[in-house]
Amino acid sequence: MLNNYGFVRVSAVVPELKVADTEYNVNEIIKQIKIVYNSGTQIVSFPELCITGYTCQDLFLQDVLINSNTTD
């Protein structure tokens, strides 16, 4: 119905995160995407660095964090 009037539904989501636990964070992000998708959202916005957890600045140069946050 919103498309009939030129509108889109936008959601801003702040998932529960664990610092430097990229697997957990990605699963939380996916869970939130499914929730907002089912509500008709067409665009969703997440906080920057929500995959790594924002406060892990000291870990940015650690191989374990870099390797868990990249794809082959």
C-alpha atoms as one frame of an Amber mdcrd trajectory, in Angstrom:
protein
   0.000   0.000   0.000   2.821   2.447   0.810   4.248   1.940  -2.675   0.966
   3.191  -4.149   1.797   6.604  -2.680   5.556   6.574  -3.377   6.545   5.767
   0.214   8.880   3.096   1.557   9.035   1.688   5.063  12.411   2.281   6.740
  13.596   0.736  10.018  16.574   1.562  12.226  17.717  -1.410  14.285  20.178
  -1.662  17.165  20.775  -5.387  17.752  22.107  -6.841  20.981  25.868  -7.236
  20.429  28.905  -8.856  22.022  32.246  -7.107  21.559  34.491  -8.970  19.072
  32.060 -11.921  18.786  31.375 -11.571  15.067  29.487 -14.853  14.737  27.039
 -13.918  17.493  26.630 -10.386  16.132  25.933 -11.545  12.579  23.316 -13.988
  13.856  21.630 -11.169  15.812  21.674  -8.939  12.728  20.104 -11.679  10.597
  17.444 -12.262  13.265  16.557  -8.550  13.230  16.475  -8.432   9.414  13.918
 -11.253   9.408  11.765  -9.426  11.965  11.706  -6.123  10.081  11.254  -7.867
   6.716   8.099  -9.522   8.034   6.800  -6.083   9.077   7.061  -4.786   5.510
  10.309  -2.862   5.891  12.063  -2.169   2.608  15.185  -0.426   3.941  16.933
  -1.258   7.220  19.787   0.620   8.864  22.214  -0.757  11.461  24.865   1.027
  13.554  28.366   1.242  12.151  30.700  -1.546  13.294  27.839  -3.668  14.604
  29.466  -6.810  13.179  32.591  -6.409  15.292  31.084  -4.501  18.189  31.892
  -0.822  18.379  34.187  -0.778  21.413  36.725  -3.319  20.157  39.156  -0.693
  18.840  42.104  -2.327  20.638  41.364  -5.578  18.807  41.268  -4.165  15.262
  44.819  -5.277  14.510  44.396  -8.747  15.998  44.374 -11.602  13.471  41.527
 -13.453  15.184  39.163 -10.483  14.752  40.338  -9.712  11.213  39.973 -13.339
  10.095  36.498 -13.729  11.601  35.296 -10.571   9.866  36.437 -11.319   6.298
  35.240 -13.639   3.588  37.348 -15.814   1.337
